[in-house]
Amino acid sequence: MKIIKRFIVLQIIFLGSFGCSGLALAGSLVIQDARLWTAPDHTRVVFDLNGPVDYRVFRLKSPERIVVDIRKVTLRAKLDGLVRQDPVLAAIRYGTPRKGMLRLVMDVKESVRPRSFLLKPMHGKPYRLVVDLIRQKRQVRATVTASQVRARKQITIAVDAGHGGEDPGAIGPHHVKEKDVTLAVAKRLAHAINAQPGMRAVLIRKGDYFVPLSRRVQLARKAKADIMISIHADAVKKRTVSGASVYTLSEKGASDHVAAMLAKKENSSDAIGGVRPGEVQDPLVSRILADLIKRDSLNSAELLADEMLKHIRRIGPIKYSVPKHARFVVLGAPEIPSVLVELDYISNPKRERLLRSSKHQQRLATALLQASESFLRRQGRLLPLKRAASKRRVKIKTTRLPTS
């Protein structure tokens, strides 16, 4: 009997110690990976974590540096080579100033304002600690040049490449990312627009970095855009689905379940890409302007969407023959006729290869330009052009997209 009791006690001790060990392992916090994104007005550093952390961010001067102290965490991410020709960040160092504390020191090249927040896991991404190094606004000269005066008279088209940075968007079977396709087509479209007399393009996103949805609307407004084109690529589980589609803003809700689901997916971009919780959005995005302005803009957007479908149909399949409608945040500038164009289904292997093709990207950009011109002529904003006086073709340097 004593032997049995002793055996039971040993079992309890063994299981207890095993359980404690398991809890200790499960409770250990680790920085698993680190990434850097460079935007025009800030540099973003993202640390992947296996759980929420207790941290503090502060600024030191002489020399300028940003310090991140994180309690009870292990650094497994490689920081060597993370900083590559960034205009703000010079280097990242780390150490342990005291037991149980990891210190990350970011040496910066200029005075910056740090902003940080913790993102919860979603859409396959883990906990993430985001540290933004926000650059000081440059002083702008008050002198207005003659070219600037002429530019104000031009028709301005805001070209918005969907997703970017932490938010890759949809990913195809061969690992082509939506954010790369949209940026490539957007740049080609902008180049083609700028080659047209009396027209100019404003790229909402110029590189691989994230822009919050409300900020995209603000940038289009700041540019005094006459129209806005938001470029995307769709994805579904069924790989045989193909075709382009065009969406406009709805004031009453989605036109159908498909449009509602797409709007929900696209509007979640902020949470994936990393917007500070509680960040105030532009009130004009959530509170549409006066009825007359809104209704006129929505009607114009419908005409623009019709032109988009007409011209895209000439170079590939169309998924929906008429424009669809939903509450897309990125289309929330009521005074700017805006459309969201899904170029094709990146989830279809054949269409994915085409979306990655520089020739097909150029065809798509040309179709979007022609649709915009046709819309502007219908609005009386551009004079009709004779075919003989067609504009010169624009030669654009082609580049292949990364496969991963």
PEBELGI-V646896 format. One record per helix or strand of 3 or more residues. SS is the DSSP state (H for helix, E for strand). FROM is the first residue (numbers start at 1). LEN is the number of residues. If there is no record, write none. Layout:
BEGIN
ss->SS from->FROM len->LEN
ss->SS from->FROM len->LEN
END
This chain:
BEGIN
ss->H from->2 len->26
ss->E from->29 len->10
ss->E from->42 len->8
ss->E from->55 len->6
ss->E from->65 len->7
ss->E from->73 len->3
ss->E from->89 len->10
ss->E from->101 len->8
ss->E from->112 len->8
ss->E from->127 len->9
ss->H from->146 len->8
ss->E from->155 len->7
ss->H from->178 len->17
ss->E from->199 len->5
ss->H from->213 len->10
ss->E from->227 len->8
ss->E from->244 len->6
ss->H from->257 len->11
ss->H from->269 len->5
ss->H from->283 len->4
ss->H from->291 len->22
ss->E from->324 len->3
ss->H from->329 len->3
ss->E from->337 len->9
ss->H from->349 len->8
ss->H from->358 len->21
ss->H from->387 len->3
END
